[in-house]
Amino acid sequence: MPILDGQLMKELKHVPAQFVDQAWRDGAHNLAKACETSGGEVTGDQLKMMLARGERMLMCILDGSTKSGWIVARIDQLPNVRVLHVCELYAPGSMFAECWEQLRDFARSNGCSEIRCAAKPTQARLYRMRFKFEPVYETLKVSL
């Protein structure tokens, strides 16, 4: 467990696809609430299936032995940049902030030079102020 200034930090752990069902019972089911941040592109059940198939990566935020948050990400190899895209995030309180450096290190260790994410306006302001995110483009939709 990482230690900073004599206190335990939150730890970010990758959950292999074969353990998604157990993680869902351990609290990852809360990611269904986060699916709306990206416009409801997937439901919670669909997300679980994608994770179990290995189409996206599941990470758990540990606070000691407590599973206190969950991150779903994918790596996109675009023509000019490799990106870790945070698809869904369930991290009440400051859990995301407390594992930011580990997420950044994970992205770098996988060859990524950027991290991107979907965010609602309040989250976007926080991410810009705290983590220096810059807008790439805004996604809009219209129902037909």
N, C-alpha and C positions, 0 to 999 in steps of 0.2 A: 504494500500500500504506500503510495507516495506521501511524503511528509514535507510540509512547508512551515517554517517558523515554529517547529515543535508541535504542530497540529496536523492531524490526518486530513489530506485533501480528498476530494471526490475522485473516484477512479473510474475510468472509462474502459469497459471490457467488451470485446467483440463476442457476439453470441453466434456460434456456427449454426448453419441452417438446420441441422438435425436436432437442435435443441429449441427450436422456435415454439413448438407446442408447450413445452414446459415453461418457457419464458412468458408465453401468453397467460398461463395460469398464475405466474409470479408477478403479474402487473403490466406486461407489455400490451394487454388488451386496451389499456388507456390510450394507446396510440390511435385508436378509432376516433377519439375526440379531436386529434390533431389533423385528421384527414381533411377537415373543412378548410384549414389554412391554405391548402393548395387547390382550393376550389372544388373539393369533393371529387377529384379525378378518380379516386379509388375509395372503396368502403373499407371498414376495418377488417371484414372477412376476406376481401380481396387482397388487402395488404398482407395479412397473415399467410395467404397462399403464395404470394410473390416472395415473401421471406423464406418460406419453407422450400421453395424451388431454387433459392439462391439468386433470384433476380435482383434483390436488394439486400443490403447488409443491415443487421440489427446490432445495436450496441446498447449496453446497459450502463447506467450511471450508478455506481455503488457508493454508498455513504457508510463506510465500515462494512457490515454484512447486510445492510438494508439496500434493497433495489429501489432507488428513489427517482429514477428517470430513465427514459428510453429515447434513442435516436435511430432513425432509419435513414440510410444514405445509399447512394450509388456512385460509381465512378463513371464519368462520361469522358470518353476520348473524342474531343472535338478536333476539327482539322488543325487548329492553331494553339490549342491549350488542353491540358488534362485537368478535369474539375472533379472535386468531391462535392456532390450535390446532396445537401441535407434535405430529404424529402418530407419527413415528418419528425416532429419533436414533441415529446411530452416530458417536461422538466419543470415542475412547479417550483416557485421560489427562484433561487439563484443557482439552481443545479447546473444549467448550461454554462453559465459564466465560470463556475468552478472547475469545469473540465475542458474549457476552451483550448488551453495549451496542448492538452493531450489529443484533442481532435485535430488541431493544426499539425501536430507531429505525425499523427496517423495519415493525414492527407499527404504530407511530404514524403513519408516512408512508402507511399504507394505511387509516387511519381507525380503527384498533383501540384500545380502551381497556383491553384485558386480553390476557394471554397465558396459555394453558392447555396442559397436557400430561398424558399418561398416564405414570405412574411406578410402579415396584416400590418396596417399602418403603425400601430403602437409598437409592435415587435420591430418593424423596420427602423423606427427612430432609435430604439434601444441598440439594435445591432450596428447602426451607423455610428452612434456616439461611443459605445463601449468597445466594439471590435473593429471599427474602421471599415465596415462594409461599404461598398459604393454601389449605387444602382446600376444594373446592366441594362435592363429594359423592364417595362411594366407589362404584365400579362392581363389582358382584359377579355371579357367574353360577352356574348349575347346569345340568348336561347332562341332557337328557331322552332 
